[in-house]
Amino acid sequence: MHIGTLTKYAETPHAVVITVEGLGLDTRGDRKVYLPKSQIQLKRDQYGQLTIYIPDWLIIKNKIPWGAVTEIEVISPDPKYSKFRKGETV
């Protein structure tokens, strides 16, 4: 399970939208990923912060490098120091 705090919240009627950063410094390599609300969990704490719980299989299926999501502050698991693991591409 991948857990993080949402800093920006964008949604469609059936999905939460996140942005995955590309390799370049400009935003041309960025891509939007739509996470189905039926597959993730969203919980708001007492301070109003929204925590998102994403199953591992959904991260793998969408090839999301966990440290490269702009809207999520990672809680668990810890992201690697680089955006991509050795041999991983978008």
C-alpha positions in Angstrom: 0.0 0.0 0.0 1.3 3.5 -1.0 0.3 6.2 1.4 0.6 10.0 1.0 -0.9 13.4 1.8 -2.6 15.2 -1.1 -1.4 18.8 -1.4 -3.7 19.5 -4.4 -6.9 17.7 -5.1 -8.2 17.4 -8.6 -10.9 14.9 -9.6 -13.4 13.8 -12.2 -16.7 12.1 -11.2 -15.0 8.7 -11.0 -11.3 9.4 -10.5 -8.6 11.4 -8.7 -6.1 13.0 -11.1 -2.4 13.1 -10.2 0.5 14.5 -12.2 3.7 12.4 -12.7 6.8 14.4 -13.5 8.8 13.5 -16.5 12.6 13.3 -16.7 13.1 16.9 -18.1 13.1 20.1 -16.1 10.3 21.5 -18.3 6.7 20.2 -18.0 6.6 18.6 -21.4 7.3 15.1 -20.1 4.7 15.3 -17.4 1.6 13.1 -17.6 -1.7 12.9 -15.9 -2.8 9.6 -14.3 -6.4 8.9 -13.4 -6.8 6.8 -10.2 -10.3 5.3 -10.0 -12.1 6.3 -6.8 -13.4 2.7 -6.4 -9.8 1.4 -6.1 -8.3 4.0 -3.7 -9.2 5.3 -0.3 -9.3 9.0 0.7 -9.5 10.0 4.4 -9.5 13.5 5.9 -7.9 13.9 9.3 -8.9 16.3 12.1 -6.7 19.0 10.6 -8.3 18.9 7.2 -5.4 17.1 5.4 -6.5 14.5 2.9 -4.6 11.2 3.0 -4.7 8.9 0.0 -4.1 5.1 0.1 -3.2 3.6 -3.2 -2.8 -0.2 -3.7 0.6 -1.4 -4.9 -0.9 -3.1 -8.0 -2.3 0.3 -9.2 1.1 2.0 -8.9 2.7 -0.8 -10.9 0.0 -1.0 -13.5 0.2 2.8 -14.2 4.0 2.8 -14.0 4.1 5.6 -11.4 7.5 6.4 -9.9 6.3 7.1 -6.3 8.8 10.0 -5.7 7.7 11.8 -8.9 4.1 12.6 -8.1 3.6 16.4 -7.7 0.3 16.4 -5.7 1.3 13.8 -3.1 3.7 14.2 -0.1 4.9 10.6 0.4 4.3 9.0 3.8 5.0 5.4 3.0 6.9 3.6 1.4 9.9 5.9 1.3 10.7 7.1 -2.2 14.1 6.4 -3.6 16.6 9.3 -4.0 16.1 9.4 -7.7 12.8 9.7 -9.6 13.2 6.3 -11.2 14.7 3.0 -10.0 17.6 1.5 -12.0 16.3 0.4 -15.4 12.8 1.9 -14.9 11.3 4.2 -17.5 8.0 5.9 -18.0 
